[in-house]
Amino acid sequence: MFRFGSPLFLILLLGLLILFFIRFKTNKTSHLKISNLQFGDDLPNSFFLILSKLLVSLKYIALILLILGMARPQSGTQKSETTTQGVNIILALDLSGSMAALDFKIKDQVVTRLEAVKNVVNNFIMKRDGDRIGMVVFGSNAFTQIPLTRDYNTIAFMLSRLKIGAAGQSTAIGDAIGISLKRLQDVKSKSNIIILLTDGKSNAGSISPETAAEIAMEQKVKIYTIGVGTKGEAPFLVKNAFGKDKYVYQKVDIDTDMLKSIAEKTEGEFFKAENTQTLDQIYSMIDRLEKTEVKVKKWVEYKEYYLYFLIPAFILICLYIMLANTRFLRIP
């Protein structure tokens, strides 16, 4: 971005142009009168006549540079600053053994429920801007995988490292909500939400889901609950007696009534996802529902360039004065 800091000085260029035009017309109408041809032998040769004309040009160039310098040419870089409190979001993810069920697909390739969740949650994280996101994982126990942060790349890296069974084989939903509430207390925000994803029933932990939901309601924390997995039996890949892989079907139940109750108590919503596409749509919907207003302050930082004009102008003026009073001295 280029501009002149004091553009009114550019009006002087118009005055200089008028002065140059008047001088040009005056020189054109005037002529030299000599009494005899002998005087012509003493006239300066063509080389010095050219230098004489260049001397006049030197003066005008210096004046143009001087005017441009006074107009303060500037080059600017536009910058912006985003100011927003953002939303505090805790991603509570189930790592229990049932998340190994192979009833999801990514690009026509069968994957575990956890792999499908990782892919969708990663996309959700990268869509957020200005929000703090933390991650709590749970199985038989619940623990903080990463506290609230705006370092989305680190969150995505930690997400990719999650393993089924890392927190135990059971499902402690109440403890997961409890740990999530503690993490939300670390950083104050006007809006706090938990996105709880599970594929089973709560059968472990020291806090019941109902009690945890009551606490969340008191703290005005909204909980979105997502139940993942198909109905009935789901395929699992296991080792047989000879160490070879084989598929077995096991029934996995989701306590939808409990998940709906948690969402309703905290003014959140319950979602059911039986495939990757639906899961992606759910997180996209939550992304739209929990957007924050981002205020952007913009300004321009300018760099001054007037010295690049004033210094050459000063040099040319000095050169003009020196030449005009020596070799090209005019005698009235």
Secondary structure as the mmCIF struct_conf table of DSSP 4:
data_model
#
loop_
_struct_conf.conf_type_id
_struct_conf.id
_struct_conf.beg_label_comp_id
_struct_conf.beg_label_asym_id
_struct_conf.beg_label_seq_id
_struct_conf.end_label_comp_id
_struct_conf.end_label_asym_id
_struct_conf.end_label_seq_id
STRN STRN1 PHE A 2 PHE A 4
BEND BEND1 GLY A 5 SER A 6
HELX_RH_3T_P HELX_RH_3T_P1 PRO A 7 LEU A 10
HELX_RH_AL_P HELX_RH_AL_P1 ILE A 11 THR A 29
BEND BEND2 SER A 35 SER A 35
HELX_RH_3T_P HELX_RH_3T_P2 LEU A 37 ASP A 42
BEND BEND3 LEU A 43 LEU A 43
HELX_LH_PP_P HELX_LH_PP_P1 PRO A 44 ASN A 45
HELX_RH_AL_P HELX_RH_AL_P2 SER A 46 MET A 70
TURN_TY1_P TURN_TY1_P1 ALA A 71 ALA A 71
STRN STRN2 PRO A 73 THR A 83
STRN STRN3 ASN A 88 ASP A 94
BEND BEND4 SER A 96 SER A 96
HELX_RH_3T_P HELX_RH_3T_P3 GLY A 97 ALA A 100
STRN STRN4 PHE A 104 ILE A 106
TURN_TY1_P TURN_TY1_P2 LYS A 107 ASP A 108
STRN STRN5 GLN A 109 VAL A 111
HELX_RH_AL_P HELX_RH_AL_P3 ARG A 113 LYS A 127
BEND BEND5 GLY A 130 GLY A 130
STRN STRN6 ARG A 132 PHE A 138
BEND BEND6 GLY A 139 ASN A 141
STRN STRN7 ALA A 142 THR A 149
BEND BEND7 ARG A 150 ARG A 150
HELX_RH_AL_P HELX_RH_AL_P4 TYR A 152 SER A 160
TURN_TY1_P TURN_TY1_P3 ARG A 161 ARG A 161
TURN_TY1_P TURN_TY1_P4 ILE A 164 ALA A 167
BEND BEND8 GLN A 169 SER A 170
HELX_RH_AL_P HELX_RH_AL_P5 ILE A 173 LEU A 184
TURN_TY1_P TURN_TY1_P5 GLN A 185 ASP A 186
BEND BEND9 VAL A 187 VAL A 187
BEND BEND10 LYS A 190 LYS A 190
STRN STRN8 ASN A 192 THR A 198
BEND BEND11 ASP A 199 GLY A 200
BEND BEND12 GLY A 205 ILE A 207
HELX_RH_AL_P HELX_RH_AL_P6 PRO A 209 GLU A 218
TURN_TY1_P TURN_TY1_P6 GLN A 219 LYS A 220
STRN STRN9 LYS A 222 VAL A 228
BEND BEND13 GLY A 229 GLY A 229
BEND BEND14 LYS A 231 GLY A 232
STRN STRN10 GLU A 233 LYS A 239
TURN_TY1_P TURN_TY1_P7 ALA A 241 PHE A 242
BEND BEND15 GLY A 243 GLY A 243
STRN STRN11 ASP A 245 LYS A 251
HELX_RH_AL_P HELX_RH_AL_P7 THR A 256 LYS A 265
TURN_TY1_P TURN_TY1_P8 THR A 266 GLU A 267
STRN STRN12 PHE A 270 ALA A 273
BEND BEND16 GLU A 274 ASN A 275
HELX_RH_AL_P HELX_RH_AL_P8 THR A 276 LEU A 289
TURN_TY1_P TURN_TY1_P9 GLU A 290 GLU A 290
STRN STRN13 LYS A 295 GLU A 304
TURN_TY1_P TURN_TY1_P10 TYR A 306 TYR A 306
HELX_RH_AL_P HELX_RH_AL_P9 LEU A 307 ALA A 324
TURN_TY1_P TURN_TY1_P11 ASN A 325 PHE A 328
#
